[in-house]
Amino acid sequence: MYRRLNFVACCVLALGITVACAEPEADQAIFVQRESTTTDPLRSTQLVSPSSTIELSEVDDRTDEPTATTTSETPTHNATTTTLKKRPWTLLAGGDVLLDLTEPEGIDPFTKVEPSLSSADVAIVNLEMAITERGEPYDKEFVFRAPGSAALTLAGAGIDVVSLANNHILDFGSEGLEDTISVLDEVGILRPGAGANNAEAYAPRVLVLDNEIRVAFVSASAIIPGGFSAAAERPGVADAKWAIPRVLAAVRAAASGNDVVVVSVHWGVERATCPSEDQRDLAQQLIEAGANLILGHHPHVLQPIETYDRTVIAYSLGNFAWHPRYGITGDTGVLEIFFNGPTVEGYQFHPHILDYLGGAKPIDSGERHDRIVDIVEGRCEEYNPEPPTTTEGVNDEDIDSTTSTTEG
């Protein structure tokens, strides 16, 4: 990984100015396209226990093709494969990260994560807050921020990339976004998905591995509060609600000049354990544009992980570092993707739950573990919440003074 031994001392000085071992290998499960009567190609997946590894086969046995038309703009993946030395490497992905409570207390919520984020070649999460002490709060129920030292906590945990495309990154306006970008740049964390204008927000961010594999990151949000979408002369996020063609163009551009394309998307319905048709439709478009890996967030619960044509789609990775949660919104995990050079070889999901501090800790048995397995493997319907008929009818252990349907 790209770790700088002396970054802590340098970053502490910069922040003052700016903001004043891997687990034993699991048994391999060979990926085979299962027979399905559905016409949706994204629903045809191999479902195995998260404790096992899905290995994508070298031969693509699928029988049904995407319904959308492929054009000449669609890139060919791994155009430089023959010139690149293949080498196994891994990417670890977590869900939503909020450090507004832990950071002021000096608590690191990532210490119990297994495998540790620093053990991977690349680690990525969604940053569901601004890192700032400036700015005026946006006029909405929940606004989140953490002090500048939060960037050190992220970097110290081994996180290389954070997605900024979500509905909280501008909670403290353009000043808050500016501070967030500045402090992330100081500690060397890539931050796709937002910027001072739309060119910066949609631009792929590229990480070059030591074997010269180029990994591009594109992030966008389909959850857009008023004024959050970036414009030519306005700071904001890449918009996957009203500007999907531009997001797809960014993915095509990333695929044309790089070897692996990771797309992070803020989408879906809060607390829904099954992906919506809008999520599935956008995922298919992203795959056709060139995505190798799609990482979703916003629902605050886990959703299924699926595969199609060597692309892995995690529709929602849940709350990864959050306020303490003891029900389904506290079910989470780490997604580990295995690559060989530019090729996705497979994945493994490591179940975790949030502890009393809101940090993820591993779990290997029990009712919550089984629920995580069910949802990730696609048996999500029974865990979908029933919509309340009235506000008085809401009675859930996860709904408290800091949570509502507009929390994330």
Backbone hydrogen bonds, N-H to C=O, Kabsch-Sander energy under -0.5 kcal/mol:
donor,donor_aa,acceptor,acceptor_aa,energy
3,R,1,M,-1.6
5,L,3,R,-0.6
7,F,4,R,-1.7
10,C,6,N,-1.4
11,C,7,F,-2.9
12,V,8,V,-2.3
13,L,9,A,-1.5
14,A,10,C,-2.2
15,L,11,C,-3.0
16,G,12,V,-1.6
17,I,13,L,-1.2
18,T,14,A,-2.9
19,V,15,L,-2.6
20,A,16,G,-0.7
29,A,53,T,-2.2
30,I,28,Q,-0.5
31,F,55,E,-3.0
43,R,40,D,-1.7
44,S,41,P,-0.9
45,T,43,R,-1.2
47,L,45,T,-0.6
48,V,46,Q,-0.6
52,S,49,S,-2.4
53,T,27,D,-1.7
54,I,347,Y,-3.0
55,E,29,A,-2.9
55,E,53,T,-0.6
56,L,54,I,-0.6
56,L,345,E,-3.4
61,D,59,V,-0.8
74,T,71,T,-1.4
77,H,75,P,-0.6
79,A,76,T,-0.6
81,T,78,N,-1.9
83,T,80,T,-1.3
84,L,80,T,-0.6
84,L,81,T,-1.4
89,W,339,F,-1.9
91,L,337,I,-2.0
92,L,122,V,-2.6
93,A,335,L,-2.4
94,G,124,I,-2.3
95,G,317,L,-0.5
96,D,318,G,-2.5
97,V,126,N,-2.4
98,L,321,A,-3.1
103,E,99,L,-1.8
105,E,101,L,-0.6
105,E,102,T,-0.6
106,G,103,E,-1.8
107,I,102,T,-2.5
111,T,108,D,-0.9
113,V,110,F,-1.0
118,S,157,A,-0.5
119,S,116,S,-1.8
120,A,117,L,-1.1
121,D,90,T,-1.0
122,V,90,T,-1.4
124,I,92,L,-2.3
125,V,161,V,-1.6
126,N,95,G,-2.3
127,L,125,V,-0.5
127,L,163,S,-2.1
128,E,97,V,-2.1
128,E,126,N,-1.0
129,M,127,L,-0.9
130,A,144,F,-1.7
132,T,130,A,-0.8
132,T,146,A,-1.3
138,Y,171,D,-2.9
140,K,138,Y,-2.1
143,V,141,E,-0.5
146,A,130,A,-2.0
150,A,147,P,-2.3
151,A,148,G,-1.6
152,L,149,S,-0.6
153,T,149,S,-1.6
154,L,150,A,-2.3
155,A,151,A,-2.4
156,G,152,L,-2.9
157,A,153,T,-1.4
158,G,155,A,-1.3
159,I,154,L,-2.0
160,D,123,A,-2.1
161,V,123,A,-2.0
162,V,190,L,-2.4
163,S,125,V,-2.3
164,L,192,P,-2.7
166,N,164,L,-1.5
171,D,168,H,-2.0
173,G,170,L,-2.0
176,G,172,F,-1.6
177,L,173,G,-2.0
178,E,174,S,-2.6
179,D,175,E,-2.4
180,T,176,G,-2.2
181,I,177,L,-2.6
182,S,178,E,-2.3
183,V,179,D,-2.6
184,L,180,T,-2.1
185,D,181,I,-2.3
186,E,182,S,-1.8
187,V,183,V,-1.3
188,G,184,L,-0.5
188,G,185,D,-0.8
189,I,184,L,-2.4
190,L,160,D,-2.5
190,L,188,G,-0.5
193,G,201,A,-0.8
194,A,191,R,-0.6
195,G,236,G,-2.1
198,N,231,A,-1.7
201,A,197,N,-2.1
202,Y,198,N,-2.2
203,A,199,A,-0.8
205,R,217,F,-2.2
207,L,215,V,-2.9
209,L,207,L,-0.6
209,L,213,I,-2.9
212,E,209,L,-2.0
215,V,207,L,-3.1
215,V,213,I,-0.6
216,A,214,R,-0.6
216,A,260,V,-3.3
217,F,205,R,-2.7
218,V,262,V,-2.5
220,A,264,S,-2.2
221,S,238,A,-2.7
222,A,266,H,-3.8
223,I,266,H,-0.5
224,I,222,A,-0.7
228,F,225,P,-2.2
230,A,237,V,-2.5
231,A,234,R,-2.1
234,R,231,A,-1.1
236,G,195,G,-2.1
237,V,228,F,-2.9
238,A,193,G,-2.3
240,A,221,S,-3.1
240,A,238,A,-0.7
241,K,221,S,-0.5
246,R,243,A,-0.6
247,V,243,A,-1.6
248,L,244,I,-2.7
249,A,245,P,-2.1
250,A,246,R,-2.0
251,V,247,V,-2.0
252,R,248,L,-2.5
253,A,249,A,-2.4
254,A,250,A,-2.2
255,A,251,V,-2.5
256,S,252,R,-1.9
257,G,253,A,-0.9
258,N,254,A,-0.8
259,D,214,R,-1.9
260,V,214,R,-2.0
262,V,216,A,-3.1
262,V,260,V,-0.5
263,V,261,V,-0.5
263,V,293,L,-3.0
264,S,218,V,-2.6
264,S,262,V,-0.5
265,V,295,L,-2.6
266,H,220,A,-2.0
267,W,265,V,-0.7
267,W,297,H,-2.3
271,R,299,P,-3.3
272,A,269,V,-1.9
273,T,271,R,-0.6
280,R,276,S,-2.1
281,D,277,E,-2.8
282,L,278,D,-2.4
283,A,279,Q,-2.6
284,Q,280,R,-2.2
285,Q,281,D,-1.9
286,L,282,L,-2.5
287,I,283,A,-2.3
288,E,284,Q,-2.3
289,A,285,Q,-1.6
290,G,286,L,-1.0
290,G,287,I,-0.7
291,A,286,L,-2.3
292,N,261,V,-2.6
293,L,261,V,-1.5
294,I,312,V,-2.8
295,L,263,V,-2.9
296,G,294,I,-0.5
296,G,314,A,-2.8
297,H,265,V,-1.7
303,Q,316,S,-2.0
305,I,376,V,-2.2
306,E,313,I,-2.8
308,Y,311,T,-2.5
311,T,308,Y,-2.2
312,V,292,N,-1.5
313,I,306,E,-3.4
314,A,294,I,-2.8
314,A,312,V,-0.5
315,Y,304,P,-2.0
315,Y,313,I,-0.7
317,L,296,G,-1.6
318,G,301,V,-0.8
320,F,96,D,-2.3
320,F,318,G,-0.6
321,A,96,D,-2.1
322,W,358,G,-2.4
330,G,327,G,-1.9
331,D,328,I,-1.4
332,T,352,H,-2.7
334,V,350,H,-2.0
335,L,93,A,-2.5
336,E,334,V,-0.6
336,E,348,Q,-3.1
337,I,91,L,-3.0
337,I,335,L,-0.5
338,F,346,G,-2.9
339,F,89,W,-2.9
339,F,337,I,-0.5
340,N,343,T,-2.5
341,G,87,R,-2.4
343,T,340,N,-1.8
345,E,338,F,-3.3
345,E,343,T,-0.5
346,G,338,F,-1.4
347,Y,54,I,-1.6
348,Q,336,E,-2.4
349,F,50,P,-0.6
350,H,334,V,-2.9
352,H,332,T,-2.4
353,I,361,K,-2.5
354,L,330,G,-2.2
355,D,359,G,-2.9
358,G,355,D,-1.7
360,A,109,P,-0.7
360,A,320,F,-0.6
361,K,353,I,-2.5
363,I,351,P,-1.9
370,D,366,G,-2.4
371,R,367,E,-2.1
372,I,368,R,-2.4
373,V,369,H,-2.4
374,D,370,D,-2.6
375,I,371,R,-2.5
376,V,372,I,-2.7
377,E,373,V,-2.2
378,G,375,I,-1.4
379,R,374,D,-2.7
380,C,378,G,-1.7
383,Y,380,C,-1.4
384,N,381,E,-1.4
393,G,390,T,-0.9
394,V,391,T,-1.2
399,I,396,D,-1.4
400,D,398,D,-0.8
403,T,400,D,-1.8
407,E,404,S,-1.8
